Amino acid sequence: MDRGTHTTATALIDAVRERTHEARVAEAAAFVAVGDWAAAHTSSEVVGDPITTLGEWDSEALSGDQFLELGGPGAPVVAEFCISEVAAARGCSFDAARRLVGDAVELRYRLPCVHARVAAGEVDVWRGRRIAQATRTLTFEAAGFVDRHVAYVAGKATGAEVDRLVAEAAARFDPETTEAERHAADGDRYLSIDLGDTAYADPLTGTLRGTVNVHGSLDLADALDLERTVAHVARQLGELGCDPNLDIRRSMALGEIARRCDGVATLEYDVEQPPTRARREVVLFVHLDQAAITGTLNGIGPRIDACTGMTGIDLARLDTPGAPRGAVTVEQVQSWCAAPDTTVTVKPIIDLTTEDAVNGYAPPDRIADHVRARWPRCVFPYCTRSSRTADLDHCDAYEQHGPLGQTSTRNLFPLCRRHHRMKTHRELRTGNRWTYRPTDPNAGEPPNAVIWTSPLGLRYLVDRDGTRPWPPEAT
């Protein structure tokens, strides 16, 4: 690419960045204005007060304007008729405007930290609204817990991460309901194999497909066992030259597993000759202290949750490979580990303030776990892919006969496969590639971050809070 073409391309990308920034600022300002409008049409009562419960207004009030509960407990109620003004100004339906006003009220009164970042243009409005919609059913204290913990990463937190945090807040501040729902979920487990007369026929054409549907709801530990076995058998089928389609091999694996059980339909057996049974393996990365196990603090007083100030709230942070992450109750962990045929592996807590290095190219598990704990996502600008499945890239290229300690916790960064390729290979049009380096705090750059340079020379800073153009004045 010649100099003039490069200048034109850079100007075009700069225009995209500037227009995007202007649109983000304008959208944030409009959202804040909606919140201001709602605040001017609120009542002194708040959601959760007995007199504001819908249906308890007198007939005269119901015939005209009335106050609606648009936010969660603790948020003020909002006059219904004011929403029509918002709908007309936005050119949208009343229902869409009602949802918008509800999200604005939720953020303004129950999630002030996230609201401040949205108002400043640091977090996209749609991300703030996604968080507001997830916290609507939480208590006021639980919503504050989510607000404090998600605000600093609101710009890049995924929906699943927000949902996990909301579930943890609900468990911490309403443990009775959470435990009741967990036990109720046990009764919802099922496994169905559709073997009806027409299950194997196409409902539209009537032609025979020769397949049936299998669906169900399993306990998490049972699901992990099944997934591990299905994946193992599917891999074996692939090695034997079976169908290259993984989905087909996984479906065939269930049949292979059933046939390997030799048609046994009962768990009864001769005590002297018990059948061989695979041991359940549970690998738990759990942040849990001794007080949660004993129920007392240092064996003296009751266990007090630091976040809620209440007793008897013991949550474990589950971070198990292949399993959904999040908080689970101690009782559920105990139920998983109680079976006599279960092997429990305890992983030590990783101290992210230390550094470790080896001389070989491939990092050992302790270094890989350290890097992925420090960087939960791919470090490419704006990427949200988990570091669990990402490649570990040497920022400074590994030299076969180079200095010792090149594979270290400071020189390895997670990159998903696509962005690893982008970093490794040159772009066709420019002949350049994406490059990155760790920041230098001595040069006034933020610590614990990396700075990327695009093929056009544009730079982006990535840290645990998200991505932003660098230097800041560029926007």
Summary of the structure (lengths in Angstrom):
residues: 475
radius of gyration: 27.7
end to end distance: 25.3
largest distance: 86.2
contacts: 1265
relative contact order: 0.07
helix: 43%
strand: 16%
